[in-house]
C-alpha cells in the first residue's frame, strides 16, 4: 500500500479461505457452508500489540475497497474521504480491515460462487444468511490475521447493523462501535421498498429462477430497476431539487401537444437520466442474487427482539457512537434514537448526534464537516484510551 498527498494510494484486494470442508462455516440456520473465501483490504500498520484494529463493515452494495484505488486515482474506494492518513479513521494510528461480506459478489463466497457439490453456481441454492453470520466471518478473518479483538467496528446502513450485532453478541470484545444512519429494525416502509426491488429482479424474464450464470442474458432489466428504486430512497427531496429540479435533458425540446396522443415516454427530465445511469452502471459490479439475499437479510434483522439480548447487555463494555442525518428518510433519526434507548436502559455509554445535511441517506458517504468531526472525535477518544 502506498500513500499520496494525504490519501491512501494504490491498494490490493487480498483473499483468504477461512472455512473448508474439514472446518465448515456453521450458519445461524444450522446449515454448513464450505469452502468460504473472503476478499478484504487493509490500510495502515498493525501495531506490535495487535490492538489498533478498526473493522469497516460495508453497506448493501459496497465491497472491500473502502479506500485508496486499484490503479486509477480517479476511481477511489467508497469511503476514501473518511479512511486515510489524518482522516477521521486515521491510518497513521489504526490498522483498518474492510472485508467483502459473506454472500457478496466481489470476491467473497456468495450465490455466484461455484457449489463444489454440483460444479455450478449456487444461485438460489445458496443458504439463507443473517447479519450474525456476517459477523462470524469477520471475526474469523481477524483470527486469520492474528488479531484477537478489534479496537472498533464502524459501518453505515447495513454496516452499522453488523457493528451492532457484533457488540451485542460479544459484549466484552469491541471497545467502540460507530453506527452511521443505521437501524436495529426495518420499518414496514423499508421492507416495502426492498420487496419492490426484489420483485423487479425475480419477475425479469431472464432471471431463470436465479440460474442465469453463464447464460447469454441475465436479469439486467430487473436489477437496474431495483437499483433505481433503491436509489430514490437514498436521496432526500431537497437533494433531488438541488441536483435536478425539473430540468429537462433538452430544454429546447417541444412540450407535449395536448391535441395529440402521448408517444414519448423515453427520458425527458434530468432526474430520469440520472436514475437510468445508476441502474445501468450497477450491472457492471453487482449480482442480482446477492441483492436478493442482502435485502432479505436486512428485512429480518431485529436483534433487540431476541430474549437473550438483554442478558448480554448486562456485560456490554462497548462505547457507541450513533450518527444520523436530518434529511435521511430511509433510516431517519428515530432509528438511531431507538438503538440509543435500548442501550441506555442497560447504562451503556452512547453518544448520539443528528447531523444537518440535505443529501439524505447517502450523506454517510460524503465529506460533511460536522459528520467527519464527530467520527474523528470518537476515534480520537478511543485512541487516547488505548494509549492510557
Secondary structure, DSSP 8 states (H G I E B T S, - for coil): --EETTEE-B---EEEEEEBTTB-EE-TTS-EE--EEEEEEEES---TTS--EEEEE--TT--S--SSBSS-TTSB-TTTTTEETTSSEETTT-EEEEE--TT-SSSSSSTTSEETTTTEE-GGGS----HHHHHHHHHHHHHHTT-S--SEEEEETHHHHHHHHHHHHSTTT-SEEEEES--SS--HHHHHHHHHHHHHHHTSTT-GGG--TTSS--SHHHHHHHHHHHHHHHS-HHHHHHHTTT-BS-TTS----TTS-----S--BHHHHHHHHHHHHHTTT--HHHHHHHHHHHHH--GGGSTTHHHHHTT---EEEEEEETT--SS-HHHHHHHHHHHHTTT--EEEEEE--TTGGGGGGS--HHHHHHHHHHHHHHHHHHH-
